[in-house]
Amino acid sequence: MAKLEFNLDQIDYQILRIMQDNARTNNADIARELGMAPSAILERVKKLEQKEVILQYNAKINPGALDQKMLSFIFIKAQDIIGVQKVGFMLAEIPEVQEVHDIAGDDGYLIKVRTTDAAGLVDLMRNSLGKIEGIISTRTTIVLETVKEEQKLVVPTKK
């Protein structure tokens, strides 16, 4: 697989910082903040999308508002051969699974899941994880309280 060349400059970084803080910031506001024309910002944003620097736009929803108060991380030991992610792709299809990571070490995968409560977690483990052929064992960590949960990346200030 070829390495992607993004070739970002200082203005791209500034745009990314602004949009990462609030993806709903319009081109005119970004242009005003950076002292540029809105059309130039629009062109740059389109190029950032085409280069797959900006992958998508999302709304961050409070999990409590959807009664998804329980956050858990599950380490999964699987029979997958190194480089084959059959179990990983099956895990990714489960709606409650927010993240799937193929990890180094004794466990093959680390997943992040949100459920309503402990009963929802048990149901997920029995009726979703329990039906995936190739899972050898699981080890679950339940989050008691979240101090920080962030999807933002550190955007360089200088290139």
CNS distance restraints for C-alpha pairs under 8 A (distance, minus, plus):
assign (resid   6 and name CA) (resid  51 and name CA) 6.65 0.50 0.50
assign (resid   6 and name CA) (resid  53 and name CA) 7.29 0.50 0.50
assign (resid   8 and name CA) (resid  12 and name CA) 5.75 0.50 0.50
assign (resid   8 and name CA) (resid  13 and name CA) 6.99 0.50 0.50
assign (resid   9 and name CA) (resid  13 and name CA) 6.43 0.50 0.50
assign (resid   9 and name CA) (resid 159 and name CA) 6.87 0.50 0.50
assign (resid  10 and name CA) (resid  14 and name CA) 6.30 0.50 0.50
assign (resid  10 and name CA) (resid 157 and name CA) 7.40 0.50 0.50
assign (resid  10 and name CA) (resid 158 and name CA) 6.51 0.50 0.50
assign (resid  10 and name CA) (resid 159 and name CA) 6.59 0.50 0.50
assign (resid  11 and name CA) (resid  15 and name CA) 6.18 0.50 0.50
assign (resid  11 and name CA) (resid  34 and name CA) 7.98 0.50 0.50
assign (resid  12 and name CA) (resid  16 and name CA) 6.12 0.50 0.50
assign (resid  12 and name CA) (resid  44 and name CA) 7.30 0.50 0.50
assign (resid  12 and name CA) (resid  48 and name CA) 7.91 0.50 0.50
assign (resid  13 and name CA) (resid  17 and name CA) 6.17 0.50 0.50
assign (resid  13 and name CA) (resid 155 and name CA) 6.30 0.50 0.50
assign (resid  13 and name CA) (resid 156 and name CA) 6.73 0.50 0.50
assign (resid  13 and name CA) (resid 157 and name CA) 7.08 0.50 0.50
assign (resid  14 and name CA) (resid  18 and name CA) 6.31 0.50 0.50
assign (resid  14 and name CA) (resid  34 and name CA) 7.92 0.50 0.50
assign (resid  14 and name CA) (resid 157 and name CA) 7.86 0.50 0.50
assign (resid  15 and name CA) (resid  19 and name CA) 6.09 0.50 0.50
assign (resid  15 and name CA) (resid  30 and name CA) 7.07 0.50 0.50
assign (resid  15 and name CA) (resid  45 and name CA) 7.83 0.50 0.50
assign (resid  16 and name CA) (resid  20 and name CA) 5.80 0.50 0.50
assign (resid  16 and name CA) (resid 155 and name CA) 7.26 0.50 0.50
assign (resid  17 and name CA) (resid  21 and name CA) 6.30 0.50 0.50
assign (resid  17 and name CA) (resid 155 and name CA) 6.30 0.50 0.50
assign (resid  18 and name CA) (resid  22 and name CA) 6.39 0.50 0.50
assign (resid  18 and name CA) (resid  23 and name CA) 7.62 0.50 0.50
assign (resid  18 and name CA) (resid  25 and name CA) 7.49 0.50 0.50
assign (resid  18 and name CA) (resid  30 and name CA) 7.31 0.50 0.50
assign (resid  19 and name CA) (resid  23 and name CA) 4.38 0.50 0.50
assign (resid  19 and name CA) (resid  24 and name CA) 7.25 0.50 0.50
assign (resid  19 and name CA) (resid  25 and name CA) 6.42 0.50 0.50
assign (resid  20 and name CA) (resid 152 and name CA) 6.73 0.50 0.50
assign (resid  23 and name CA) (resid  57 and name CA) 6.58 0.50 0.50
assign (resid  23 and name CA) (resid  58 and name CA) 7.82 0.50 0.50
assign (resid  25 and name CA) (resid  29 and name CA) 6.48 0.50 0.50
assign (resid  25 and name CA) (resid  30 and name CA) 6.85 0.50 0.50
assign (resid  26 and name CA) (resid  30 and name CA) 6.42 0.50 0.50
assign (resid  27 and name CA) (resid  31 and name CA) 5.90 0.50 0.50
assign (resid  27 and name CA) (resid  38 and name CA) 5.34 0.50 0.50
assign (resid  27 and name CA) (resid  39 and name CA) 7.80 0.50 0.50
assign (resid  27 and name CA) (resid  41 and name CA) 5.94 0.50 0.50
assign (resid  27 and name CA) (resid  42 and name CA) 6.13 0.50 0.50
assign (resid  28 and name CA) (resid  32 and name CA) 6.08 0.50 0.50
assign (resid  28 and name CA) (resid  37 and name CA) 7.62 0.50 0.50
assign (resid  28 and name CA) (resid  38 and name CA) 4.95 0.50 0.50
assign (resid  29 and name CA) (resid  33 and name CA) 6.20 0.50 0.50
assign (resid  30 and name CA) (resid  34 and name CA) 6.17 0.50 0.50
assign (resid  30 and name CA) (resid  38 and name CA) 7.57 0.50 0.50
assign (resid  30 and name CA) (resid  41 and name CA) 7.21 0.50 0.50
assign (resid  31 and name CA) (resid  35 and name CA) 5.62 0.50 0.50
assign (resid  31 and name CA) (resid  36 and name CA) 4.66 0.50 0.50
assign (resid  31 and name CA) (resid  37 and name CA) 5.53 0.50 0.50
assign (resid  31 and name CA) (resid  38 and name CA) 5.11 0.50 0.50
assign (resid  31 and name CA) (resid  40 and name CA) 7.94 0.50 0.50
assign (resid  31 and name CA) (resid  41 and name CA) 6.13 0.50 0.50
assign (resid  32 and name CA) (resid  36 and name CA) 6.37 0.50 0.50
assign (resid  32 and name CA) (resid  37 and name CA) 7.68 0.50 0.50
assign (resid  32 and name CA) (resid  38 and name CA) 7.91 0.50 0.50
assign (resid  36 and name CA) (resid  40 and name CA) 6.82 0.50 0.50
assign (resid  36 and name CA) (resid  41 and name CA) 7.21 0.50 0.50
assign (resid  37 and name CA) (resid  41 and name CA) 6.61 0.50 0.50
assign (resid  38 and name CA) (resid  42 and name CA) 6.15 0.50 0.50
assign (resid  39 and name CA) (resid  43 and name CA) 6.20 0.50 0.50
assign (resid  40 and name CA) (resid  44 and name CA) 6.23 0.50 0.50
assign (resid  41 and name CA) (resid  45 and name CA) 6.07 0.50 0.50
assign (resid  42 and name CA) (resid  46 and name CA) 6.18 0.50 0.50
assign (resid  43 and name CA) (resid  47 and name CA) 6.28 0.50 0.50
assign (resid  44 and name CA) (resid  48 and name CA) 6.16 0.50 0.50
assign (resid  45 and name CA) (resid  49 and name CA) 6.24 0.50 0.50
assign (resid  46 and name CA) (resid  50 and name CA) 6.15 0.50 0.50
assign (resid  47 and name CA) (resid  51 and name CA) 6.01 0.50 0.50
assign (resid  48 and name CA) (resid  52 and name CA) 6.21 0.50 0.50
assign (resid  48 and name CA) (resid  53 and name CA) 5.17 0.50 0.50
assign (resid  48 and name CA) (resid  54 and name CA) 5.70 0.50 0.50
assign (resid  49 and name CA) (resid  53 and name CA) 5.90 0.50 0.50
assign (resid  49 and name CA) (resid  54 and name CA) 4.85 0.50 0.50
assign (resid  49 and name CA) (resid  55 and name CA) 6.48 0.50 0.50
assign (resid  61 and name CA) (resid  65 and name CA) 7.65 0.50 0.50
assign (resid  62 and name CA) (resid  66 and name CA) 7.29 0.50 0.50
assign (resid  63 and name CA) (resid  67 and name CA) 6.36 0.50 0.50
assign (resid  63 and name CA) (resid  68 and name CA) 5.01 0.50 0.50
assign (resid  63 and name CA) (resid  69 and name CA) 6.13 0.50 0.50
assign (resid  64 and name CA) (resid  68 and name CA) 5.46 0.50 0.50
assign (resid  64 and name CA) (resid  69 and name CA) 5.24 0.50 0.50
assign (resid  67 and name CA) (resid 115 and name CA) 7.92 0.50 0.50
assign (resid  67 and name CA) (resid 116 and name CA) 5.41 0.50 0.50
assign (resid  68 and name CA) (resid 114 and name CA) 5.78 0.50 0.50
assign (resid  68 and name CA) (resid 115 and name CA) 4.91 0.50 0.50
assign (resid  68 and name CA) (resid 116 and name CA) 4.22 0.50 0.50
assign (resid  68 and name CA) (resid 117 and name CA) 7.31 0.50 0.50
assign (resid  69 and name CA) (resid 114 and name CA) 7.06 0.50 0.50
assign (resid  69 and name CA) (resid 115 and name CA) 6.52 0.50 0.50
assign (resid  69 and name CA) (resid 116 and name CA) 5.38 0.50 0.50
assign (resid  69 and name CA) (resid 117 and name CA) 6.53 0.50 0.50
assign (resid  70 and name CA) (resid 114 and name CA) 5.57 0.50 0.50
assign (resid  70 and name CA) (resid 115 and name CA) 5.18 0.50 0.50
assign (resid  70 and name CA) (resid 116 and name CA) 5.68 0.50 0.50
assign (resid  70 and name CA) (resid 117 and name CA) 5.26 0.50 0.50
assign (resid  70 and name CA) (resid 118 and name CA) 7.22 0.50 0.50
assign (resid  70 and name CA) (resid 142 and name CA) 7.55 0.50 0.50
assign (resid  70 and name CA) (resid 143 and name CA) 7.26 0.50 0.50
assign (resid  71 and name CA) (resid 112 and name CA) 7.37 0.50 0.50
assign (resid  71 and name CA) (resid 113 and name CA) 5.92 0.50 0.50
assign (resid  71 and name CA) (resid 114 and name CA) 4.71 0.50 0.50
assign (resid  71 and name CA) (resid 115 and name CA) 6.68 0.50 0.50
assign (resid  71 and name CA) (resid 142 and name CA) 6.28 0.50 0.50
assign (resid  71 and name CA) (resid 143 and name CA) 5.51 0.50 0.50
assign (resid  72 and name CA) (resid 112 and name CA) 5.93 0.50 0.50
assign (resid  72 and name CA) (resid 113 and name CA) 5.35 0.50 0.50
assign (resid  72 and name CA) (resid 114 and name CA) 6.43 0.50 0.50
assign (resid  72 and name CA) (resid 140 and name CA) 6.82 0.50 0.50
assign (resid  72 and name CA) (resid 141 and name CA) 5.60 0.50 0.50
assign (resid  72 and name CA) (resid 142 and name CA) 4.43 0.50 0.50
assign (resid  72 and name CA) (resid 143 and name CA) 5.62 0.50 0.50
assign (resid  73 and name CA) (resid 110 and name CA) 6.82 0.50 0.50
assign (resid  73 and name CA) (resid 111 and name CA) 5.62 0.50 0.50
assign (resid  73 and name CA) (resid 112 and name CA) 4.63 0.50 0.50
assign (resid  73 and name CA) (resid 113 and name CA) 6.28 0.50 0.50
assign (resid  73 and name CA) (resid 140 and name CA) 5.83 0.50 0.50
assign (resid  73 and name CA) (resid 141 and name CA) 5.18 0.50 0.50
assign (resid  73 and name CA) (resid 142 and name CA) 6.51 0.50 0.50
assign (resid  73 and name CA) (resid 143 and name CA) 7.75 0.50 0.50
assign (resid  74 and name CA) (resid 110 and name CA) 5.66 0.50 0.50
assign (resid  74 and name CA) (resid 111 and name CA) 5.27 0.50 0.50
assign (resid  74 and name CA) (resid 112 and name CA) 6.56 0.50 0.50
assign (resid  74 and name CA) (resid 113 and name CA) 7.74 0.50 0.50
assign (resid  74 and name CA) (resid 138 and name CA) 6.45 0.50 0.50
assign (resid  74 and name CA) (resid 139 and name CA) 5.57 0.50 0.50
assign (resid  74 and name CA) (resid 140 and name CA) 4.34 0.50 0.50
assign (resid  74 and name CA) (resid 141 and name CA) 6.20 0.50 0.50
assign (resid  75 and name CA) (resid 107 and name CA) 6.11 0.50 0.50
assign (resid  75 and name CA) (resid 108 and name CA) 7.58 0.50 0.50
assign (resid  75 and name CA) (resid 109 and name CA) 5.81 0.50 0.50
assign (resid  75 and name CA) (resid 110 and name CA) 4.55 0.50 0.50
assign (resid  75 and name CA) (resid 111 and name CA) 6.57 0.50 0.50
assign (resid  75 and name CA) (resid 138 and name CA) 5.54 0.50 0.50
assign (resid  75 and name CA) (resid 139 and name CA) 5.04 0.50 0.50
assign (resid  75 and name CA) (resid 140 and name CA) 6.29 0.50 0.50
assign (resid  76 and name CA) (resid 107 and name CA) 5.50 0.50 0.50
assign (resid  76 and name CA) (resid 108 and name CA) 5.92 0.50 0.50
assign (resid  76 and name CA) (resid 109 and name CA) 5.04 0.50 0.50
assign (resid  76 and name CA) (resid 110 and name CA) 6.16 0.50 0.50
assign (resid  76 and name CA) (resid 111 and name CA) 7.80 0.50 0.50
assign (resid  76 and name CA) (resid 135 and name CA) 6.86 0.50 0.50
assign (resid  76 and name CA) (resid 136 and name CA) 7.53 0.50 0.50
assign (resid  76 and name CA) (resid 137 and name CA) 5.93 0.50 0.50
assign (resid  76 and name CA) (resid 138 and name CA) 4.55 0.50 0.50
assign (resid  76 and name CA) (resid 139 and name CA) 6.57 0.50 0.50
assign (resid  77 and name CA) (resid 106 and name CA) 7.03 0.50 0.50
assign (resid  77 and name CA) (resid 107 and name CA) 4.41 0.50 0.50
assign (resid  77 and name CA) (resid 108 and name CA) 5.11 0.50 0.50
assign (resid  77 and name CA) (resid 109 and name CA) 6.69 0.50 0.50
assign (resid  77 and name CA) (resid 135 and name CA) 6.06 0.50 0.50
assign (resid  77 and name CA) (resid 136 and name CA) 5.39 0.50 0.50
assign (resid  77 and name CA) (resid 137 and name CA) 5.17 0.50 0.50
assign (resid  77 and name CA) (resid 138 and name CA) 6.22 0.50 0.50
assign (resid  78 and name CA) (resid  87 and name CA) 7.05 0.50 0.50
assign (resid  78 and name CA) (resid 107 and name CA) 7.21 0.50 0.50
assign (resid  78 and name CA) (resid 108 and name CA) 5.80 0.50 0.50
assign (resid  78 and name CA) (resid 109 and name CA) 7.62 0.50 0.50
assign (resid  78 and name CA) (resid 134 and name CA) 5.44 0.50 0.50
assign (resid  78 and name CA) (resid 135 and name CA) 4.40 0.50 0.50
assign (resid  78 and name CA) (resid 136 and name CA) 5.19 0.50 0.50
assign (resid  78 and name CA) (resid 137 and name CA) 7.15 0.50 0.50
assign (resid  79 and name CA) (resid 134 and name CA) 5.04 0.50 0.50
assign (resid  79 and name CA) (resid 135 and name CA) 6.41 0.50 0.50
assign (resid  79 and name CA) (resid 136 and name CA) 6.71 0.50 0.50
assign (resid  80 and name CA) (resid  84 and name CA) 5.88 0.50 0.50
assign (resid  80 and name CA) (resid  85 and name CA) 6.31 0.50 0.50
assign (resid  80 and name CA) (resid  86 and name CA) 6.64 0.50 0.50
assign (resid  80 and name CA) (resid  87 and name CA) 6.72 0.50 0.50
assign (resid  80 and name CA) (resid 108 and name CA) 7.77 0.50 0.50
assign (resid  80 and name CA) (resid 134 and name CA) 6.90 0.50 0.50
assign (resid  81 and name CA) (resid  85 and name CA) 7.76 0.50 0.50
assign (resid  85 and name CA) (resid  89 and name CA) 6.17 0.50 0.50
assign (resid  85 and name CA) (resid 102 and name CA) 7.82 0.50 0.50
assign (resid  86 and name CA) (resid  90 and name CA) 6.46 0.50 0.50
assign (resid  87 and name CA) (resid  91 and name CA) 6.14 0.50 0.50
assign (resid  87 and name CA) (resid 132 and name CA) 7.15 0.50 0.50
assign (resid  87 and name CA) (resid 133 and name CA) 7.68 0.50 0.50
assign (resid  87 and name CA) (resid 134 and name CA) 6.55 0.50 0.50
assign (resid  87 and name CA) (resid 135 and name CA) 7.26 0.50 0.50
assign (resid  88 and name CA) (resid  92 and name CA) 6.22 0.50 0.50
assign (resid  88 and name CA) (resid 100 and name CA) 6.64 0.50 0.50
assign (resid  88 and name CA) (resid 101 and name CA) 7.76 0.50 0.50
assign (resid  88 and name CA) (resid 102 and name CA) 7.17 0.50 0.50
assign (resid  88 and name CA) (resid 109 and name CA) 7.08 0.50 0.50
assign (resid  89 and name CA) (resid  93 and name CA) 6.68 0.50 0.50
assign (resid  90 and name CA) (resid  94 and name CA) 7.29 0.50 0.50
assign (resid  90 and name CA) (resid 132 and name CA) 7.22 0.50 0.50
assign (resid  91 and name CA) (resid  97 and name CA) 7.06 0.50 0.50
assign (resid  91 and name CA) (resid 100 and name CA) 7.03 0.50 0.50
assign (resid  91 and name CA) (resid 129 and name CA) 7.49 0.50 0.50
assign (resid  92 and name CA) (resid  97 and name CA) 6.45 0.50 0.50
assign (resid  92 and name CA) (resid  98 and name CA) 7.84 0.50 0.50
assign (resid  92 and name CA) (resid  99 and name CA) 7.33 0.50 0.50
assign (resid  92 and name CA) (resid 100 and name CA) 6.25 0.50 0.50
assign (resid  93 and name CA) (resid  97 and name CA) 7.73 0.50 0.50
assign (resid  94 and name CA) (resid 128 and name CA) 7.16 0.50 0.50
assign (resid  96 and name CA) (resid 113 and name CA) 5.44 0.50 0.50
assign (resid  96 and name CA) (resid 114 and name CA) 5.54 0.50 0.50
assign (resid  96 and name CA) (resid 115 and name CA) 6.55 0.50 0.50
assign (resid  96 and name CA) (resid 124 and name CA) 7.99 0.50 0.50
assign (resid  97 and name CA) (resid 111 and name CA) 6.66 0.50 0.50
assign (resid  97 and name CA) (resid 112 and name CA) 5.82 0.50 0.50
assign (resid  97 and name CA) (resid 113 and name CA) 4.46 0.50 0.50
assign (resid  97 and name CA) (resid 114 and name CA) 6.81 0.50 0.50
assign (resid  98 and name CA) (resid 111 and name CA) 7.34 0.50 0.50
assign (resid  98 and name CA) (resid 112 and name CA) 5.46 0.50 0.50
assign (resid  98 and name CA) (resid 113 and name CA) 5.57 0.50 0.50
assign (resid  98 and name CA) (resid 114 and name CA) 7.29 0.50 0.50
assign (resid  99 and name CA) (resid 111 and name CA) 5.37 0.50 0.50
assign (resid  99 and name CA) (resid 112 and name CA) 5.08 0.50 0.50
assign (resid  99 and name CA) (resid 113 and name CA) 7.32 0.50 0.50
assign (resid 100 and name CA) (resid 109 and name CA) 6.77 0.50 0.50
assign (resid 100 and name CA) (resid 110 and name CA) 6.00 0.50 0.50
assign (resid 100 and name CA) (resid 111 and name CA) 4.58 0.50 0.50
assign (resid 100 and name CA) (resid 112 and name CA) 6.82 0.50 0.50
assign (resid 101 and name CA) (resid 109 and name CA) 5.41 0.50 0.50
assign (resid 101 and name CA) (resid 110 and name CA) 5.13 0.50 0.50
assign (resid 101 and name CA) (resid 111 and name CA) 6.21 0.50 0.50
assign (resid 102 and name CA) (resid 108 and name CA) 5.78 0.50 0.50
assign (resid 102 and name CA) (resid 109 and name CA) 4.61 0.50 0.50
assign (resid 102 and name CA) (resid 110 and name CA) 6.67 0.50 0.50
assign (resid 103 and name CA) (resid 107 and name CA) 6.96 0.50 0.50
assign (resid 103 and name CA) (resid 108 and name CA) 5.47 0.50 0.50
assign (resid 103 and name CA) (resid 109 and name CA) 5.39 0.50 0.50
assign (resid 103 and name CA) (resid 110 and name CA) 6.70 0.50 0.50
assign (resid 104 and name CA) (resid 108 and name CA) 6.68 0.50 0.50
assign (resid 115 and name CA) (resid 120 and name CA) 5.43 0.50 0.50
assign (resid 115 and name CA) (resid 121 and name CA) 5.83 0.50 0.50
assign (resid 116 and name CA) (resid 120 and name CA) 5.63 0.50 0.50
assign (resid 116 and name CA) (resid 121 and name CA) 7.67 0.50 0.50
assign (resid 117 and name CA) (resid 121 and name CA) 6.41 0.50 0.50
assign (resid 118 and name CA) (resid 122 and name CA) 6.23 0.50 0.50
assign (resid 119 and name CA) (resid 123 and name CA) 6.14 0.50 0.50
assign (resid 120 and name CA) (resid 124 and name CA) 6.12 0.50 0.50
assign (resid 121 and name CA) (resid 125 and name CA) 6.18 0.50 0.50
assign (resid 122 and name CA) (resid 126 and name CA) 6.10 0.50 0.50
assign (resid 123 and name CA) (resid 127 and name CA) 5.69 0.50 0.50
assign (resid 123 and name CA) (resid 128 and name CA) 7.63 0.50 0.50
assign (resid 124 and name CA) (resid 128 and name CA) 5.17 0.50 0.50
assign (resid 124 and name CA) (resid 129 and name CA) 6.50 0.50 0.50
assign (resid 125 and name CA) (resid 129 and name CA) 4.83 0.50 0.50
assign (resid 125 and name CA) (resid 130 and name CA) 5.80 0.50 0.50
assign (resid 126 and name CA) (resid 130 and name CA) 4.78 0.50 0.50
assign (resid 126 and name CA) (resid 131 and name CA) 7.42 0.50 0.50
assign (resid 127 and name CA) (resid 131 and name CA) 6.24 0.50 0.50
assign (resid 128 and name CA) (resid 132 and name CA) 6.95 0.50 0.50
assign (resid 129 and name CA) (resid 135 and name CA) 7.71 0.50 0.50
assign (resid 130 and name CA) (resid 135 and name CA) 7.81 0.50 0.50
